[in-house]
């Protein structure tokens, strides 16, 4: 799942932990688009993963403020 600032998280985290609130920007998430097969050879997805822990204590305030509001209206 990806937000408009391209923060990405797995679907389970977005749905079960983050409640569709990006911990970095407060935005919502959408399903990550699939790269067209014809472009994979020229533009392969990055093999490098960037992992950063979410400070859940700091995130709770943002989450409470936004989780019941449609992402387009935040």
N, C-alpha and C positions, 0 to 999 in steps of 0.2 A: 504494500500500500504506500502511496506517495502523497505528500501535501504540495501546495502550490509553490513552495520554496524548495522542493525536491528532497525534503527529509523523507526517509523511507523506513518503514517498520514492517514486520510480518503481520499478516492478517490477524492472527491470534492476539498479538499485543495490542493492535489497534482496537479490536472489538472487546477484548476481555480486560485489558489493563488500562489503556489510554482513553477508552470510551469515545473514540473518534475525535480526540482533541490532541493536536500536535504539541508535544512538550516544549518545542522550540519557538513556535510562532503563534500557537493557539488556533490555527486553522484546522480544517477537516481533511480527511484522506479520501482518495479515490484509488481504484484498482490501477496498478501500474500497467501501462500499455505494453503490448507485445511487439517486439521489434520484427519487422517483416523479414521473412526467411531469406529473400533475395538480397538483403542488406547485411546479413550476419557475417559473411566473409570479409566484406570491406569495413564493417563497423561492429566488431565483436563486443559484447558486453564486457565490462571490466571484471577481471578476476579478483581484484583487490577489494576486500571488505573494510568498511570503516565502522568501527563499533565504539559507541560512547554510552556510558551508563546514564540513565535518567535519574536525576535527583528527585525521587518521588515525593519527599517532603515539600520541596519548593514547587513541584508540579501540581500538588493537590489544590492550591488556591486557583491556579489557572484552570484546572479541570472543573472545579466546582462552578466557576464563573461561566464557562462556555458549554459544558456537556449537554445541556438541555436546549441549546440554541442552534438552529440550523446553521451549518458552516457559512452559507452565503450571507447570513445576517449578523455574523459576529463582528 
